């Protein structure tokens, strides 16, 4: 059992930046960020494994950066050049397996989410 708590969401203008954070109750091999908007399927945004391997969705490549602090069980997503299309509820994820296309494995633990809104 892993508890995850996200923070850092908010409202920003297009082109702006935001930094999301997540604190986990224990270590896991893989951590990731997912996002979801009403009427759309939840999608992986970025993932990072224990050894530093990362996976980014094509839509955020070059704009977002995922990082983690193993010792502190924390995860960060730095988002730059935000677009209206990035508006979503962002969820922190923890898993003890890795499969690139799944943004961690099937054994996912989920946070409650933090809202990101990008509008002018």
C-alpha positions as a Markdown table, in Angstrom:
| # | Residue | x | y | z |
|---|---|---|---|---|
| 1 | Unk | 0.0 | 0.0 | 0.0 |
| 2 | Unk | 1.3 | 3.4 | -1.0 |
| 3 | Unk | -0.2 | 6.8 | -0.2 |
| 4 | Unk | 0.5 | 9.6 | -2.6 |
| 5 | Unk | -0.2 | 13.3 | -2.1 |
| 6 | Unk | 0.0 | 15.9 | -4.9 |
| 7 | Unk | 0.4 | 19.6 | -4.7 |
| 8 | Unk | 1.3 | 22.6 | -6.8 |
| 9 | Unk | -1.7 | 22.8 | -9.2 |
| 10 | Unk | -3.2 | 26.1 | -10.1 |
| 11 | Unk | -4.3 | 28.4 | -12.9 |
| 12 | Unk | -1.8 | 29.9 | -15.3 |
| 13 | Unk | -1.8 | 31.7 | -18.6 |
| 14 | Unk | -0.7 | 30.1 | -21.9 |
| 15 | Unk | 3.1 | 30.1 | -22.0 |
| 16 | Unk | 3.4 | 30.0 | -18.3 |
| 17 | Unk | 5.0 | 27.5 | -16.0 |
| 18 | Unk | 4.0 | 25.3 | -13.1 |
| 19 | Unk | 5.7 | 22.9 | -10.8 |
| 20 | Unk | 3.8 | 19.9 | -9.4 |
| 21 | Unk | 5.1 | 17.8 | -6.5 |
| 22 | Unk | 4.1 | 14.5 | -5.0 |
| 23 | Unk | 5.1 | 12.8 | -1.7 |
| 24 | Unk | 4.9 | 9.1 | -1.4 |
| 25 | Unk | 4.6 | 7.1 | 1.8 |
| 26 | Unk | 7.2 | 4.6 | 0.7 |
| 27 | Unk | 9.7 | 3.8 | -2.0 |
| 28 | Unk | 8.6 | 2.3 | -5.4 |
| 29 | Unk | 10.6 | 1.4 | -8.5 |
| 30 | Unk | 8.7 | 3.7 | -10.8 |
| 31 | Unk | 6.8 | 6.9 | -10.4 |
| 32 | Unk | 4.8 | 8.8 | -13.0 |
| 33 | Unk | 2.3 | 11.6 | -13.8 |
| 34 | Unk | -1.0 | 11.0 | -15.5 |
| 35 | Unk | -3.7 | 13.5 | -16.5 |
| 36 | Unk | -7.4 | 13.5 | -17.4 |
| 37 | Unk | -10.0 | 15.9 | -18.6 |
| 38 | Unk | -13.8 | 15.3 | -18.6 |
| 39 | Unk | -14.8 | 13.2 | -21.6 |
| 40 | Unk | -11.2 | 12.1 | -22.3 |
| 41 | Unk | -9.3 | 9.0 | -21.4 |
| 42 | Unk | -6.7 | 9.3 | -18.7 |
| 43 | Unk | -3.2 | 9.5 | -20.3 |
| 44 | Unk | 0.3 | 9.1 | -19.2 |
| 45 | Unk | 2.3 | 12.3 | -19.2 |
| 46 | Unk | 5.8 | 11.3 | -17.9 |
| 47 | Unk | 7.4 | 8.4 | -15.9 |
| 48 | Unk | 10.7 | 7.8 | -14.3 |
| 49 | Unk | 12.3 | 4.6 | -13.0 |
| 50 | Unk | 14.8 | 4.0 | -10.2 |
| 51 | Unk | 17.7 | 4.1 | -12.6 |
| 52 | Unk | 16.7 | 7.4 | -14.1 |
| 53 | Unk | 15.0 | 6.1 | -17.3 |
| 54 | Unk | 12.3 | 8.4 | -18.4 |
| 55 | Unk | 9.3 | 8.3 | -20.7 |
| 56 | Unk | 7.4 | 11.4 | -22.0 |
| 57 | Unk | 4.2 | 11.7 | -24.0 |
| 58 | Unk | 4.9 | 13.3 | -27.4 |
| 59 | Unk | 2.6 | 16.2 | -26.5 |
| 60 | Unk | 4.8 | 17.3 | -23.6 |
| 61 | Unk | 8.3 | 16.3 | -24.9 |
| 62 | Unk | 10.7 | 19.3 | -24.5 |
| 63 | Unk | 8.3 | 21.2 | -22.3 |
| 64 | Unk | 7.9 | 19.1 | -19.2 |
| 65 | Unk | 10.7 | 17.6 | -17.0 |
| 66 | Unk | 10.1 | 14.7 | -14.5 |
| 67 | Unk | 12.5 | 14.1 | -11.6 |
| 68 | Unk | 12.5 | 12.3 | -8.2 |
| 69 | Unk | 14.4 | 12.2 | -5.0 |
| 70 | Unk | 14.7 | 8.5 | -4.0 |
| 71 | Unk | 15.7 | 9.2 | -0.4 |
| 72 | Unk | 12.7 | 11.5 | 0.2 |
| 73 | Unk | 10.1 | 9.5 | -1.8 |
| 74 | Unk | 9.2 | 12.7 | -3.7 |
| 75 | Unk | 8.4 | 13.3 | -7.4 |
| 76 | Unk | 8.3 | 16.5 | -9.3 |
| 77 | Unk | 7.0 | 17.6 | -12.7 |
| 78 | Unk | 8.3 | 20.9 | -14.0 |
| 79 | Unk | 5.9 | 22.2 | -16.7 |
| 80 | Unk | 7.0 | 25.0 | -19.1 |
| 81 | Unk | 5.4 | 26.7 | -22.1 |
| 82 | Unk | 2.0 | 25.5 | -20.9 |
| 83 | Unk | -0.9 | 25.3 | -23.4 |
| 84 | Unk | -4.6 | 25.4 | -23.0 |
| 85 | Unk | -4.6 | 21.7 | -24.0 |
| 86 | Unk | -2.6 | 20.9 | -20.9 |
| 87 | Unk | -5.6 | 21.7 | -18.7 |
| 88 | Unk | -6.4 | 18.6 | -16.7 |
| 89 | Unk | -6.5 | 16.9 | -13.4 |
| 90 | Unk | -2.9 | 15.6 | -12.8 |
| 91 | Unk | -2.4 | 12.4 | -10.8 |
| 92 | Unk | 0.8 | 11.1 | -9.2 |
| 93 | Unk | 1.4 | 7.4 | -9.7 |
| 94 | Unk | 3.7 | 4.8 | -8.0 |
| 95 | Unk | 4.5 | 1.3 | -9.2 |
| 96 | Unk | 7.0 | -1.4 | -8.6 |
| 97 | Unk | 7.3 | -2.4 | -12.3 |
| 98 | Unk | 8.2 | -0.7 | -15.5 |
| 99 | Unk | 6.8 | -1.0 | -19.0 |
| 100 | Unk | 7.6 | 2.1 | -21.1 |
| 101 | Unk | 4.3 | 2.4 | -22.9 |
| 102 | Unk | 2.3 | 2.1 | -19.7 |
| 103 | Unk | 4.2 | 4.8 | -17.8 |
| 104 | Unk | 5.3 | 2.3 | -15.0 |
| 105 | Unk | 3.5 | -1.0 | -14.7 |
| 106 | Unk | 0.1 | -2.5 | -14.1 |
| 107 | Unk | 0.5 | -2.3 | -10.3 |
| 108 | Unk | -0.3 | 1.4 | -9.9 |
| 109 | Unk | -1.1 | 3.3 | -6.8 |
| 110 | Unk | -2.9 | 6.7 | -7.4 |
| 111 | Unk | -2.9 | 10.0 | -5.7 |
| 112 | Unk | -6.1 | 12.1 | -5.4 |
| 113 | Unk | -5.0 | 14.6 | -8.1 |
| 114 | Unk | -4.3 | 18.3 | -8.4 |
| 115 | Unk | -6.0 | 20.6 | -10.9 |
| 116 | Unk | -4.0 | 22.4 | -13.6 |
| 117 | Unk | -5.9 | 25.1 | -15.6 |
| 118 | Unk | -4.2 | 26.9 | -18.5 |
| 119 | Unk | -6.3 | 29.8 | -19.9 |
| 120 | Unk | -6.1 | 33.4 | -20.9 |
